[in-house]
Amino acid sequence: MRLNKLYPYADKTFDQEFSQLYQVVNNIDSQNFRGEPFITYTSSWVSAANPQPVLNNGTFVAKYMRHGRFSAFGIILTMGAATTFGTGTYNFTLPTLTANNTLRWDRCEGRVLDASTGNEYIVFTRIGPNSNVVALNLVATGAVYGTPVGVDPVTPVAWAVNDVISVSGIYESAT
C-alpha cells in the first residue's frame, strides 16, 4: 500500500518508510545521539502523583527528529546525588502531539540501569492518541505476560545516584 493519500510526503510504502526511521532510532546509543538531524527539545519528567520528581543535579537529555509526520525521539535521564524521586508512575513529555487516531504507529522501548549493581531492566512505553506523554512500564515479575507495572520511585529499583532511564522511539505526529 502506498501512503501518498494518508502520508503525502511518502514516495515509499509505509513499511519502507517506517523501517528507515526505525533504523535511525536504533542507532541511538546511551551516550551519543548519532546523526545531525536530532534536535534538542525540552522534555519534562513527571509523575502521576505529587510530589513530583526533581532532577536537581542529575542530567536530562531529550532529542528528536522529524520526517514528514513521523517523529523519532531519545531521552536519557541520569539521577544525581540530590535528585528526589517523588511519588507515582513516571512519564516523559514528547516534542509533538501524537496523531489522534486508533492506529498505533508508535514503537518505543527503553531501559533502566541500576548503576550500583549493573543490572538492566527493559522498559516498554505507551503513548495514547492525541497525546504528548510517554508512560514508562515494565512487565511484572511472575505476572501474566503483558501485565504492565509503572516505573516509579521504587520500581524496578530504589533509585540512587547514576541510575539511568533511557527511552527511544518513533510515533506518528498529529501534524
N, C-alpha and C positions, 0 to 999 in steps of 0.2 A: 504494500500500500504506500502510495506517495502522499506526503503530507502537505502539498502545496496549498490546499484549501484550508487546512487546520493550522498549518505552520508555514506561513508564506516565505520564510527565509530559507526553507529547505530545498536543496536540489537533490537530496538523497532520501532514502527511506528512513523512517523513524529509527529502525534498528541500527542502521549505519550511523546516523547522527548521534544516537544515544551511546553507541559503542565508542565512538570517537571521544565524546565528552567524558565517559566513564574512565577511559584510559588516562585522560588528563587528571581526573580526580585521584586515580590510583597512583599517580606519580607524586602525590603529596607525601612527604615523609614527616616524621615528628619534629625535625629540626629545621627543615628548609622547604619553602614552597617553591617548586621548580616552575620555570616559565614566567615570562614577562606579563602575561595577561592578568595575573592576580592583583587585585586592588585591596588595600587595607580598608576595612569598614569598622564602625563602632558597634560591637555587639554587647549585649547585656547578659550577665549570669544572674538568673533569677530563680527563686524557688516558689513553690505553690503555697507557702505559708510564711508568716512573719515570725521572728525577724528574718530578713533577707541575708544571704551570704555577703561578705565584704572582702574583697581581694586584698586590700591594703598593700603589702609589699610583694605580692605574688606577681606573675606575668600573665597577660591575656593577649593573644594574637588572633585576629579574625581576618580572613582574606576571602575574596570571591572573584569569580569571573562570570561574564555573561556571553552567551552565544545564542542570538535570537531570543526565544522565550525560555531557554534553559539557563539555570544558574548553578554553578558549581561552587562549593564553599569548603573551607577548612578552618577549624577552631582548635587552638591549643591553649589550655589553661593550666598553669603550674602554680601550686599552692606555695605561699610564702610563710615565713615564721609567724607573721602577725595576721594571717588570713583567719577570718571567722566564718563558720560554715552554715549558720542559720538553721532553719528547720524546713521540712517539706522536701518534695522531689524537685530535682534540678532541671532547668530549661536554659537554652540559649536563644537569643534572637537572631533572625536571619536578615540579610540585606534587603530582601524584597518579599512581597506577599506571594504566596503560592497561588496557583490557578484555582478558581472556585468551581471545581467540577468533581465528579465522583471517580474519575480516572486517577489512579495513583502512580504518577511518574516519578515519585521520589525514591531514591536509592541512597541510603545513608548508613554509615557504620562508624564505629569508634572503639576506643579502648580506654581503660583506666589502668594506670600504672601505680602500684604501691611501691614507692621508692625505697622503703625500709626493707622489704622482702624481695623485691624484683618481680613479684607476681603481677601478671596482667589479666584483666578481665575484659571480655568482649561486651561492647555496648551496642544495642540497636536503638534506632530512633523512630519517632513518629512525628509526622508533620501533617496536620489537617488541611482541608481545603480552605482557601482564603485566610491563611494564617502566616505569621512571620515568626513562629515559635517552633523550635525543635525540642521535643521531650526526650530525655535520656532514660533508657530502660535496660534491664538485664533479664535473663530468663532465670527464675528462681531455682536454686539447687534442689533437686529432688522433686520439683513441681512438674505438673503436666506440661509437656512441650508447648511452648508458646505463651505460658502464663507470665506476663510482664511484672517486674518489680522495679519501681522507680529508683534511680540513683539519688541518694540523699546523704545527709551528714554522716551516716554510719553504714551505708550500703554502697558498694561492696566492701568498703574498708572504713575504718575510723580515720578520717583524713589527717594528714600531717604535712610538714614542710617537704617540698619537692615532689609530692604526689602530683600526677598529671591526668587530666581528662583531655582526650583529643577526639574530635569528630570531623568527618568529612563526608560530603555527599553531593547529590545532584537532584534538582527538582525542577518542575515546570513553573515558571513565574507567571503571575497574573497579567503582566504587560511585557 
